[in-house]
């Protein structure tokens, strides 16, 4: 049991992250808080907290994954209910932060949705955000409250050190945006780094994949923050095999897996896909080649450190 620093600690979970929340509570030797989240007949979300939170240090665990708007609304209403019930401090634990990719104006008259979501979360009474692998780390600047952005790469690295036996490993960044993350993974394995440079010569012309680095006859491990429609990761894997790779494995923190993702992954040359459980995978998305690794231990330690006012920076090492 945690040593009491602030008010009693209470952990609640919305519908998107109940299994992860239960695993976190088990590690902290805590009971998941009593909470009913449902819908009224007209589709509006209903929330009822079934125990006192007055003066408590409340942690709300909820990924804003598919269905994004429903899960976001649940989080906001739970936070508002806690604030109106006089909770001492409210921390939103958002393993997967939806809308994170809409962090700038890509075209004229576009919204900056990530900034709007940050404002809404704060207006709902949230005092702190604990998340993982934001698509853009600059997103932390959209908030006027503390934001701890945990990294999934070390968890994936530990998994592969235990379960991947090979002496010809190359870490591959599937695009230029993942180079920093992939370089850090390569350093942990003392392995070379390759980069897939994806270019579209002109509109409506198939993208050309150029592989920068030596991958012939090697086991390639592709690392990304998320797999959404799986187009980038599957095309990249095919380019690696076409350039002589022995086998290709993919891993990511967030298995969004929307649209044609499952079909693409099933039919791809990827031999294995390892994902973290920031998003709960329904049975229809659990392919044989997909393996889920839990990050409950990392969030449990982060929650304990936030509650006891210890530095969270230790978890970034």
Secondary structure, DSSP 8 states (H G I E B T S, - for coil): ----SSS-EEEEE-TTSHHHHHHHHHHHT--B--EEEEE-TTS-EEEEE-S--BT-EEEEE----SSHHHHHHHHHHHHHHHHHTTBSEEEEEESS-TTTT--S-SSTT---HHHHHHHHHHHTT--EEEEE--SSGGGGGG-SSEEEEE-SHHHHHHHHHHH---SSEEEEESSGGGHHHHHHHHHHHT-EEEEEEEE-SSTTS--EEEEES--TTSEEEEEEEEESSSHHHHHHHHHHHHTT-SEEEEEEEEE---TTHHHHHHHSS-SEEEEETTS---GGG--TTEEEE--HHHHHHHHHHHHTT--SGGGG-
